[in-house]
C-alpha cells in the first residue's frame, strides 16, 4: 500500500473512540448524527489552516497585541494637542501675555508615524519594529515639548492623569508613580520590542500552541484527545508530544463549509465562515475553468459578484436568460453550486487544496445530488483537489463510488463508517475502502423504522 498523502488519527475525543482516516483524493465519512463527523472536519481544517498560514496568524496576533499600544499613543497625541489649544485659549481670554507662545507644539512627526503604522503591511520584519520604536520616540518628544511650554503643572497633570491608568493596564503592572512621566515611554518601547521578538520566535519555532488555542476556542467544553496526529506522507504535521507544527507540501490551503447559507455572512462568529467569505470575495482570474462553465448548465446561470456604488462587493446570480439576482436571495441549492463555482473562478481551488464539506447533499434535489458528486469526482481527477466529505445520503455516496470507478480514479477514494463502540456513546471509524454496502445497511435502519411506525 502506498504512503497516504494525508492521515488523521485520533482517539478518545468527544464522540470519537478511534479514527484513522486517509485522504488521498476523495474521502467520504458516513454515520449517524452525533458520531463525530463534524469534529473530524474541524480538526482537519484548523490543523491545515494553522500549519499553512502560520506567519499570517502570528501577524494577526501581533496586530491585535499592538492595537492597544496604538490606541494609547493616539490618545496621548490627541490629548496633548488638545491641552495646548486649551491652554492657549485660556491665556488669550485673560488678555495676558501668551506664555505658551504662538507656535503649537510640533506633533507632525508623531501624527505621520501614526498614519504610517496604520497603513503598514510589514508588521513582522525589523523594518516594522523600527517604525514602531520611532513612533514611540516621536510621541515622547511631543510630550516633552508640551511640558516645556506649561506653567500650570497641576492642570497639565489633570490632563495626563489617565495616561498612567491606561499604561498600567497596557503593561499589566502597577507602576509606582504619582504622575505620568516621559521615562514611561521607554516601558512602552520595551513592550513593543518584546511583542515583536515573541512573534519572530513563533515564526521560527512554529510552536503548536497556536493550533491548541484555535482548538480550545472551537471545542470549549472538551478535554483534548488521548492521541491526535495528522501526518503528511508519514511525517507528522502535528502530534501529541511534539511541540512544533511542521510545514506542509501536499496541502497549502484548506477550505471548510458546513452550509451554503454562510455565503455573504459578515462577522459571523465562526472563523471558518469568515475565512470562506474572504476567499469568495477574491478577484476572479482571467480564464474560467471548464467545470465552472459546466456548473452554468446545471444551475442555469453563473454566480459571481458585482461592485455597488459604494465600492462594496455583492454576490449575484446571473441567470442564462440575462436576469440578475442577489445570490443571497437565491435557492440554497443554487448557493451550494455557487460556492464551488466562485472558488473555481477566482483560483482558490487547485492541487494543493483540501476542500472539507459537511453534508453537501442537504439542500440539493436528487438530480443535483448526483451532479454535485460528479463535479467533485471530476475536480479531483483533473485538478487534483482533495476532498473530505461527511454525508448521510445514499445517492451521493453511490454517485461518488461509481462515477469514480468509471473515471478511473477509484484508487484515490476512501469510505469510512462510524459505528457504535459497544454500549457507549462513542464511535469507531471503520475503513471500508471502496465497499459501501455497510453504509447502506446503516441507512436501511430508516426503512425498518418506516415499516415499524407505519404498520
N, C-alpha and C positions, 0 to 999 in steps of 0.2 A: 504493500500500500504506500502511495506517495505521501510525502510530508504535507500536512494541511497548510494552506496559506494562513488561515486564522483558526484558533482553537480557544474556546471558552470553557473553563472548568470551574465549577463552584459547588460547595456543599453546605448544607445547614444554613440557608439564608432565606428568611421569610417562608414562602410556600415551597421552596425548592429543597428537597432532601439531597438530590445528587443530579448534576447535569454535566455532560461532557459533549460539547457542541462543536461541530466542524463547519467552517464556512469556506468553501472553495469556489462557489459560484452562486447558486440559489439554495438557501436553507429555509425550510418550512417547518415550524413547530405547531403542533395541534394539541389540544387538551381542553378540559372543561374550564369554566370561569374560576378564577382564583387559584390556578395551578402554577402561576409564576411566570407566564409568558411575557407579560409587560415588564416584569423585573429583569428578565434576561435582556430585553430590548434596551432598557435604560442603562444597565451595566455596560453593554457593548457601546452604546452611544457615548457615555461620559468617559469611558476609557479612551476612545479614539478622539473625542473632542479635546480631551486634556493632552494626550500624547502628541497629536498633530498640531495643536495650536498653543503649545506651552508658552512660547515667547509672548504671543498676543495676550494670553491670560495673565501672565505676570505683569505686562504693561498695564492692563486694565486694573489690576490690583494696585499697582503703583499710582496710577492716576487717582484712584479712589482715596488712597492714603494721603496724597498730596493735595486733594481738593480742600481739606480743612486748612492746610497751610496757606493755600492760595486765598481762601476767604479771609483769613486773619490778615494777610498782607494787604488785601484790598480794603479791609476795614480801617487799617492804620493809615493808609494813604488818603482815604476819603475823609476820615475824622481830622487828620492833621490839616488838610486843606480847608475844611470847614471851620476849624478853630481859628486859623489865620484870618479868614474872612470875618468871623465874628469879632475877633479882637480889633481888626481894623475899623469895623463899623462902630464899635464901642468908643474907640479913640476919636473918630470923626464926629460922633454925636455929641461928645463932650466939648467939641471945638477946642481941643487941646493939641499940643504938638504931637504929631503922629510918630510915636516912638517905635512903632512896628516898621515904619518905613513904607515907601510906595511900591516896593518890589515884593511880590508874593514869593514865598519860598519856592525854589525850583523843584517841582515834582515831575518834570518831564521824563527824566531817566527812569524813575520808578513806574510811571504810567506806561511808558514804552515797553518796559520789561514785563509788566503785567499782560499787556496785549500780545507780546511775543510768546509768552508761555501758553496763553490760551490757544494760540494758533499752531503751536508746535506739534509736530507729529513724531519728533525724535526724543522721546522721553527717556529711553534706556541708556543711550550712549553717554560717554563722558561729556560730549557737547551739551546734552540735556542737563546734566548735573551742573556744568559750568554756568549755564544760563540761569539756573535757579539760584546758585550762590551769588551771582552778580545781582540778581533781583533783590535778594535779601539785603545785600550790602547797600544797594541804592535806596531802599526803603529806610534802612538805618540812617543813611546820610540825610534823607529828608527829615527824619525825626530830629536829628542833632541840629539841623539848620533851623527847625522850628523852635527848639529850646532856646537857641541863642537870641531869638527875637522877642522872647517873652519876659515881661516884668512881673506879671501876676502868676507866681508859681502855683499857688493853691488852685486858681482857676484852671491852669493847664493840667494839673493832676486830676481835677474833676473830669476833664475831657478824656483823659487817658486811663482812668481807673479800670475801665472794662478790659483794656488790653491785657492787664495782668490776670484777670479772671479767665479770659479766653486762653491765654498762654498756659495757665495751669492745667486746663482741660486738654489742650493740644499736646503738651509734653507728658501728661499723665503723672505729674508730680506736684507737690506743694512747694512752690517757690517761696522761700522765706525772705520777703521784701515788703516794705511798706509802700512802695510805689514802683511803677514801671520804669525801667532804665534801659539805656541803649545797649548795655552788655548782654541783655536778654536776647537780642537779635542773634548773638553768637550761638545761643542754645538752639534757636530755630535753624540756623545754618547747619549745626551738627545733626539735628534731626533729619533734615533733608538729605545730608550725605549718608546717614545710616540707612535711610529708606532706599536710596539708590544702590548702595553696596549690597543690601539684602536682596534686592531684585536681581542684581548681576550674579550673585551666588546661586540664586534659584535657577537662573537660566543655564548656568554652567553645570550645576549638580542635578537639576531636574528632580527634586525631592517629591516623593509620592503624596505628600500632604495636600497638594493642590487637588489631586483626584479624590482623596479621602474627604476633603472639605465639601466637594461637589456631592459626594455620596451622602454625607450627613445632612445636606440641605434637601436632598430628594427623598431619602428614607429616614425621616426624622424619628421614627419610633422603633428602629431596628438595631439590633446588635449585629456587628459585621459577620460575614461568613466564616466558618471554621477553616475553609480552604477556598481561595479565589486565585485564579490565574487566567490571564489572556496572553496567548503566545502567537508569534508570527514566525512561520517556518521553524517551529520548535524552539525558538528563543523567546523567553518571557518579556512581554512589554510591561506587565505589572504582575506581581505575585506576592503572596504573604511572605514576610521576612526579607524582602528586597526593598531597599529604601528609596530607590530611584526609578523613574519611568524611562524605559528605553525609547529611542526614536523609531519611527515606523517607515516601512517602504511600500508594502502592498496596499495599504490604505493611507491616503493623505487627507481625506475629508470624509466625515460621517454625517449623515442626514437622518433625522428621525421624525416620523409623523404618526400620530395616533388618531387623527381625524382631519378630513379636509376642511372642516369648519374653522380651523386655525388660520386659514388664509386671511390676511388683512387685519388680524387682531394685534393691536399695539399694546406694549407693556402688559402682557398677559399674566405675568407672574410665573410662567413656565419658561425656563431658559431655552428648551428645545423648540418651542413655538417662536420665540423671538429670534433665535438663530435661523430657523427656517424662513421666516419672513424677510430677514436681511438678505438671504440668498435669493429669494424670489424677486426681490427688487433690484437685483444686479442687472446691468445693461445687457441686452441681447447681443449675441455675436452676429457676424455678417451673414453667414450661411446657415440656414436651418437644417438640422439633421433629418434624414428621410422619415424616421419614425415619429418625429414631431408633426410632419405633414400627414402621416398616416392617422395620427390622432384626430386631425381635422375631419377626416372622413368618418370617424367613429362618433364624434360628438357634434358634427355638422358646424364646425367653426374653430377659431383659434383663440386661445387665452393669452393675454399679454397685459401690458399696462400703458396708459397714456399719461400725459402731463397736464394738470389743470392750470388755471390762470394764476394760481399762487405757487407754481413750480412744484406742486406735490404730485407724486406718482399715485395713480389709481388703477387697480386691477379691473380689466374689462374683458368681455367675451364678444368677439366679432363673429357673428353668425355668417354662414356661407351666402345668405341672401343679402348681406350688407347691413343688417340690423346690428346695433351695438348696445350691449347691456353691461351694467355694473356686475362684475363677476360675483361680488358678494351676495347679489340678489338671485343668482342662478341656482339651479338644482344642485344638490350636494354631489350627485353622481358626476355631473359635469366638472365640479371642483376637483374630484378625485383624479380625473384625467388631466385637468388643467395644471395641477401641481407638477405632474411628470413633464407635461409639455413645456411649461415655463422654465423648469430646471434644465431641460434639454436645450431650449432656445438660448439660454444665457451661459451655456458651457459648464454648468455646475456638476454635471454627470459625466464621468469618464472612467477609465480602467482603474483609477485609484480611489474610487468612491465606494463606500459601504452605505447602501440605502436601506434603512430599517423601517418597515411598515407594519403597523399594528392593525390587523383585521381590515385589509383593503377592500374586501367584498361587501362590507356592511351596507353601504349606500348605493350599491350597484344593482341594476336589472340583471337577471340571469344571463342574458346575452352579453351584456357588458362585462360581467364577471369573467367570462371566457376570453373576451377581447383584452381585458386588463392583464390576465395571465399570459396571453400570447405576446403582448408588448414586453412584459418582464423577461420572458424567455429570449426574445429577440435582442433586447438590450444587453442581457448577459452574454449571449453568444457573439454578437457583432461588436459590442463596445467594451466588454469585459467588466461591466458594472456588477458589483457583488450585492446580493440581497439577503437580508434576514427578515423573514415574514412570519407573523403569527396569524393563524387562520382557523376559523370554525366551519368553513364552507366546503362541502364535498365536491361541488362543481369546480371551485377554484383549485383545490388540491389535485383533482383529476386532470384538469387542464394543464397545470404545471408539469405533472408527471408525464402525460402522453404527448404533449407538444414538445417537451424537451427531448423525449425519445425520438420523435420524428425529425427534429432538428439536429440530432446527433450530438447533443451535449448533456445527455443524462448522467454521464460520469461526474459532472460538476454539481449535481443536485442531491441534496440530502433531506430526508424527512425524519422528524422526531415526534414521539407521542409522550405526553405527560401522563403517567399512570400513578395511582394512589400507592403510597408506601405503606402497605399493611392497613391498619385501622387508624392511622394518623391522618392529620390534615395536611400532610406534605406529599410531594410528588417526586418520582424518579423519571428522568427523561431517557426513554429508550430510543436508540438509534435504529431506525427501520431501513436505512439506506434507501432503496427505491421501492420497497414493498409498502404500499399504502393500505393494504387490506385491514391491518389492525386499527387504523384510523377510522375506516368505515364501520368496523364493528362497534367502535365507541359512539359513532353517530347513530347507529341503529337503536341505541337506547331510547332516543327520542321517538322512534316509531313504536317501540313497545309501550311507551307512556301514552301515546295517542290511542293505541288499542285498549290499554287499561282504562283510561278515563272516558273513552268513547263507547266502550262496550255496553 
